[in-house]
Amino acid sequence: MKRVLILTYYWPPSGGAGVQRWLKFVKYLRRFNWEPVVVTPANPERPYEDPSLTKDIPADTQIVTIPIKEPYTWYKRFTGKQKGETFQHGFLREAKQKSPGLKEKLSVWIRGNIFIPDARVLWVRPTTNFLSKYLQAHPVDLIVSTGPPHSVHLIAKALKRKHKLAWIADFRDPWTGIYYFDKLMLTYLTKRIHHRLERSVLNNADHIVVVGNTMKHDFQQITVRPITVITNGYDQEDFEKVSLQRPNKFRMVYTGMFLPDQNPPELWQALSELIQEHEDFGKWFELLLVGKTDQSILQQIHKTGLGEHTHIQDYVPHSDLPSVWEKAAVLLLSINRIPNAAYILTGKVFEYLGSGRPILAICPESGDIAGIIKETKTGIVVPFNQKERLKDSILKLFTDYKHQKSTLPSIAITKYSRLSLTQQMAEVFDEVTTHSNA
């Protein structure tokens, strides 16, 4: 087998969406004659821990852990947070937190303008030095770096230059196009540095892999390097025991972090009106939010009178999510309301596909998510601020639910299975290594 060195910040027992992509690739790569070697921090900041994910790591997989220094200890001390309190990403604020004060705003400014490109930049030099020696004794055929955090790309870039190795840069999210880029209070100079680093990575990698077509199109404006779209996906093995029987409630389920700029006020208003206008709907309807939900969303839910219909559940292990999804009559997606919203292609949409439940997606009709849902016929897409369309769509889903009828037969989803996607990734590996050795 050929050997591939995979640089990733997110790895079990860390939980959350960032872990899934390369955990699943590693799970299946050996079937396509690639032996993975994973390099990850020994002591990362973990917003969530999910030991259940370790079951997907193949036996005898070599995991190289290297200590990391991060600024979060200083951040917690400076802002008065408890030592064991986790750092929430995406500017999410939990229900009992107050609005950000001066210290937190200053911390964001420091994080954005001092730690470039991100708070993991202190891992770059020690990891590069360690791996430079490691690769002399344990050669590999290929390096893959996956970001964010985009600091890992800087490690791969240095190793490529020193060891003349083929390098694939994988982007799970954009760099300067990511939804929170403009929230980091960046100076003009810092923004220029970010754009320069982004161009440097894109122009030095042998091949670039992205999760969606919109990101590919934007990167093509920066580089002439080959770019391949390999989306996230769903693992068929995760859904082997899932029942597709009708749930006992017309339950709308959202799983994952629910950030303030994902808040769909028109949805809460639509649901409130449906409950008032249709007695039957009010008897059957339930809203289930699983994961961390921003306080602004919870406040609006209660303000519109949905409190008695709403249930909140904290983070659950990934292995338990299929049993949550099977309780849903409809799965809710609500995309960040930002200028480049069409860019977003959350990994959650693919696991929603695998669940077999209809999806209600509130997102741009021209975006990557809308394209996949329409292609696979797995749900309904409603653009932002379309309350009446939402009401009509929800009523249609409710009518189908009552009559135990599905008008949304999913098709062509197998190409989004993790096994199929790993085959695509292995083909890119083969192409890049063959070309680099020619």
GILINMO-V95085 format. One record per helix or strand. SS is the DSSP state (2 for helix, 1 for strand). FROM is the first residue (numbers start at 1). LEN is the number of residues. Records with the same first field share a line. If there is no record, write none. Layout:
BEGIN
SS=FROM-LEN ; FROM-LEN
END
This chain:
BEGIN
1=2-6 ; 14-1 ; 34-8 ; 49-1 ; 62-5 ; 142-6 ; 166-6 ; 207-4 ; 227-3 ; 234-1 ; 250-6 ; 258-1 ; 285-6 ; 293-1 ; 310-4 ; 330-5 ; 359-4 ; 379-4 ; 417-1
2=17-16 ; 51-6 ; 72-8 ; 102-12 ; 122-16 ; 151-13 ; 181-3 ; 188-17 ; 213-7 ; 236-4 ; 260-3 ; 265-13 ; 279-6 ; 295-9 ; 307-3 ; 318-8 ; 341-3 ; 348-8 ; 368-9 ; 387-16 ; 414-3 ; 418-20
END
